Amino acid sequence: MTDSTLTPRPSQLDKAAFVAAYGEIYEHSPWVAELAWERGLDPRHDTPAGLAEAMGRILAEADPERQLAVIRAHPDLAGKAALAGTLTDDSTREQAGAGLDQCSPEELAHFERLNGAYKAKFGFPFVMAVKGSDRFAILDAFEARLENTPEQERHTAIEQINRIALFRLQARLAG
């Protein structure tokens, strides 16, 4: 995919319009978009990659408590919110794209057990940029990441959230 310019150009928007357009790129965390705008945007930020880099830097540089709040804003993969149909539109598309809406009852039970074990160990939900993955790869990643330390896992979750943001910005361009 080429890294074409987002329309309207993020660097040309006022704060309210920018936050309205990009405030939900980070799940229920419009403050990321607000701070990105406040730091200043220029034509380098008018592409999905450029804007994702600027917004990702905001999250990466945030204090651990703010990072944890963003991580905790994410739903469980194949969890109760997905089953109840209460995910954001972006999360619904992402989970369905990875086949999580097609899990067998046994697979759903496996996800439920892993979600519980992960939250018990880390205090936040497992976050993974699932685009290009399937439920089997996600389950493998889940089990592997349960071996991480809390600090390693917080950093991994932030990296995954920034990948999700890039994918969401690319999807908006394609849409």
Secondary structure, DSSP 8 states (H G I E B T S, - for coil): ------SS-GGGS-HHHHHHHHTTSSTT-THHHHHHHHH---GGGSSHHHHHHHHHHHHHHS-HHHHHHHHHTS--TTSHHHHHT-S-HHHHHHHHHTTGGG--HHHHHHHHHHHHHHHHHHSS------TT--HHHHHHHHHHHTTS-HHHHHHHHHHHHHHHHHHHHHHHHH-
